Amino acid sequence: DLFNPERGFHFISYAVWWIRQSIKYAIQQKASLIRLPLNRMADLKRIAEAEQWFENQDDQEASIENIAEYMNMEVSDVNLLLRMSKDHLSLDAPMADSEDFTLGENLADTKEAEPQDSLEFEQLKGELWKSLDQLTEREREVVMLRFGLDGGPIFSLQRIGKMINLSKERVRQIEKKALRKIRTGVNSRQLGAFLS
């Protein structure tokens, strides 16, 4: 649509520029996990050229500050562009020393509890269930609803009161009495910390 043959130029002169642009754009889109606009890609190319120029100079260092000054850019912009251009690793890529394991398999799961912590938690849960056996049926029900024990949701005193046809204040009294029984029972120190 933009080519005008009446201006006296050959079509090939016009087409080469657009083909080059399209190839650069396609390479940029497929080359990295993070897609950068073409102007940012051009800035990265200029940064690489500036680094090369500084490396060829004997008296100047290719520091980020020097590159930023040379390119008439802010240091923070140069830093940002350099961080964006870093290579990324796939978690599914095989480890360098073994084809059987991937990088993702060797990463620590920070959300997973340590085995010792899991064991202590399970022991505390066992002690808690033993302590619940010393409560009346009503006290056990209030404590289980209030603290979401057994994987259930946590309810407010008012909501529990509506569920078991008692006032909010009466539910609070039952909860207080039940917790006192649990805290004075066997392993009260451990359970007190667990419940608070």
C-alpha positions as CSV (number, residue, x, y, z in Angstrom):
1,D,0.0,0.0,0.0
2,L,2.8,2.4,0.8
3,F,4.9,1.7,-2.3
4,N,4.4,4.3,-5.0
5,P,6.0,3.3,-8.4
6,E,5.3,6.8,-9.8
7,R,8.1,8.2,-7.5
8,G,10.6,6.5,-9.8
9,F,12.1,3.9,-7.3
10,H,12.3,0.2,-7.9
11,F,10.1,-2.0,-5.8
12,I,13.2,-4.0,-4.6
13,S,14.6,-0.9,-3.0
14,Y,11.5,-0.5,-1.0
15,A,11.0,-4.2,-0.2
16,V,14.5,-4.9,1.2
17,W,14.0,-2.5,4.1
18,W,10.7,-4.1,5.1
19,I,12.0,-7.7,4.7
20,R,15.0,-6.8,6.9
21,Q,12.7,-5.3,9.5
22,S,10.4,-8.4,9.5
23,I,13.3,-10.8,9.9
24,K,14.8,-8.7,12.8
25,Y,11.3,-8.7,14.4
26,A,10.9,-12.5,14.0
27,I,14.3,-13.2,15.5
28,Q,13.6,-10.9,18.4
29,Q,10.2,-12.6,19.1
30,K,11.7,-16.1,19.1
31,A,15.2,-15.5,20.6
32,S,14.2,-14.8,24.2
33,L,11.6,-15.7,26.8
34,I,11.2,-11.9,27.4
35,R,10.1,-10.1,24.3
36,L,11.5,-6.6,23.9
37,P,10.4,-3.9,21.6
38,L,12.6,-3.3,18.6
39,N,13.8,0.0,19.9
40,R,15.0,-1.8,23.1
41,M,16.7,-4.4,21.0
42,A,18.5,-1.6,19.1
43,D,19.5,-0.1,22.5
44,L,20.9,-3.5,23.5
45,K,22.9,-3.7,20.3
46,R,24.3,-0.2,20.9
47,I,25.2,-1.2,24.5
48,A,27.1,-4.3,23.1
49,E,28.9,-2.0,20.6
50,A,29.8,0.4,23.4
51,E,31.2,-2.4,25.5
52,Q,33.2,-3.6,22.6
53,W,34.5,0.0,22.0
54,F,35.5,0.4,25.6
55,E,37.3,-3.0,25.6
56,N,39.4,-1.9,22.7
57,Q,40.4,1.3,24.5
58,D,43.4,0.9,26.8
59,D,42.7,3.8,29.1
60,Q,39.0,3.3,29.8
61,E,37.0,0.6,31.5
62,A,33.7,-0.8,30.2
63,S,31.7,0.0,33.3
64,I,28.0,0.6,33.3
65,E,28.6,4.2,34.2
66,N,30.9,4.8,31.3
67,I,28.6,3.0,28.9
68,A,25.6,5.1,30.1
69,E,27.6,8.3,29.7
70,Y,28.8,7.2,26.2
71,M,25.3,6.4,25.1
72,N,23.8,9.4,26.8
73,M,21.5,7.2,28.8
74,E,20.7,6.9,32.5
75,V,22.7,4.2,34.4
76,S,19.4,2.7,35.7
77,D,18.2,2.3,32.0
78,V,21.4,0.6,31.0
79,N,21.1,-1.7,34.1
80,L,17.5,-2.5,33.2
81,L,18.3,-3.4,29.6
82,L,21.2,-5.6,30.7
83,R,19.1,-7.5,33.1
84,M,16.4,-8.0,30.5
85,S,18.9,-9.4,28.1
86,K,20.2,-12.1,30.4
87,D,19.8,-15.7,29.2
88,H,17.2,-17.7,30.9
89,L,17.3,-21.4,31.8
90,S,14.4,-23.8,31.4
91,L,13.6,-25.9,34.5
92,D,13.1,-28.8,32.1
93,A,16.6,-28.6,30.8
94,P,18.8,-31.5,31.7
95,M,21.6,-30.9,34.2
96,A,25.1,-30.5,32.7
97,D,26.5,-33.6,34.5
98,S,23.4,-35.9,34.1
99,E,20.9,-36.4,31.4
100,D,18.5,-38.1,33.8
101,F,17.8,-35.1,36.1
102,T,16.5,-31.7,35.2
103,L,17.2,-28.3,36.9
104,G,13.7,-28.2,38.3
105,E,14.2,-31.5,40.1
106,N,17.2,-30.1,41.9
107,L,15.5,-26.9,43.2
108,A,14.5,-26.8,46.9
109,D,10.8,-26.4,47.6
110,T,10.8,-23.6,50.1
111,K,7.1,-24.2,50.9
112,E,7.7,-27.8,51.9
113,A,8.4,-28.2,55.6
114,E,11.6,-29.7,56.8
115,P,11.2,-33.4,57.8
116,Q,12.0,-32.6,61.5
117,D,9.3,-29.9,61.5
118,S,6.8,-32.2,59.9
119,L,7.4,-34.9,62.5
120,E,7.1,-32.4,65.4
121,F,3.9,-31.1,63.8
122,E,2.4,-34.5,63.5
123,Q,3.3,-35.4,67.1
124,L,1.7,-32.2,68.3
125,K,-1.4,-33.0,66.3
126,G,-1.6,-36.4,67.9
127,E,-1.3,-34.8,71.4
128,L,-4.0,-32.3,70.5
129,W,-6.4,-35.0,69.5
130,K,-5.6,-36.8,72.8
131,S,-6.4,-33.6,74.6
132,L,-9.6,-33.2,72.8
133,D,-10.8,-36.5,74.2
134,Q,-10.9,-35.0,77.7
135,L,-13.4,-32.4,76.5
136,T,-17.2,-32.7,76.5
137,E,-18.9,-33.2,73.2
138,R,-20.0,-29.5,73.1
139,E,-16.5,-28.2,74.0
140,R,-14.9,-30.4,71.4
141,E,-17.4,-29.2,68.7
142,V,-16.7,-25.5,69.6
143,V,-12.9,-25.9,69.6
144,M,-13.0,-27.8,66.3
145,L,-15.2,-25.2,64.6
146,R,-13.3,-22.2,66.1
147,F,-9.8,-23.4,65.1
148,G,-10.7,-25.2,61.8
149,L,-9.4,-28.5,63.1
150,D,-9.7,-31.6,61.0
151,G,-9.2,-29.5,57.8
152,G,-12.4,-27.6,58.3
153,P,-12.9,-23.8,57.9
154,I,-12.4,-21.4,60.9
155,F,-15.6,-19.9,62.2
156,S,-16.3,-16.8,64.3
157,L,-17.9,-17.0,67.7
158,Q,-21.1,-15.5,66.4
159,R,-21.3,-18.0,63.5
160,I,-20.6,-21.0,65.8
161,G,-23.4,-19.7,68.1
162,K,-25.9,-19.7,65.2
163,M,-24.8,-23.2,64.2
164,I,-25.3,-24.7,67.6
165,N,-28.1,-22.4,68.9
166,L,-26.1,-20.6,71.5
167,S,-25.2,-16.9,72.1
168,K,-21.9,-15.6,71.0
169,E,-21.0,-15.0,74.7
170,R,-21.8,-18.6,75.7
171,V,-19.7,-19.9,72.8
172,R,-16.8,-17.8,74.0
173,Q,-17.2,-19.2,77.6
174,I,-17.2,-22.7,76.3
175,E,-14.1,-22.1,74.2
176,K,-12.3,-20.5,77.1
177,K,-13.1,-23.4,79.4
178,A,-12.1,-26.0,76.8
179,L,-8.8,-24.3,76.1
180,R,-8.1,-24.1,79.8
181,K,-8.6,-27.9,80.0
182,I,-6.3,-28.5,77.1
183,R,-3.6,-26.2,78.5
184,T,-3.6,-27.9,81.9
185,G,-3.6,-31.4,80.4
186,V,-0.6,-33.6,79.4
187,N,2.1,-31.8,77.4
188,S,0.4,-28.5,78.1
189,R,3.5,-26.4,77.2
190,Q,3.7,-27.8,73.7
191,L,0.0,-27.6,73.1
192,G,-0.3,-24.1,74.5
193,A,2.3,-22.9,71.9
194,F,0.6,-25.0,69.2
195,L,-2.8,-23.4,69.9
196,S,-1.7,-19.8,70.2
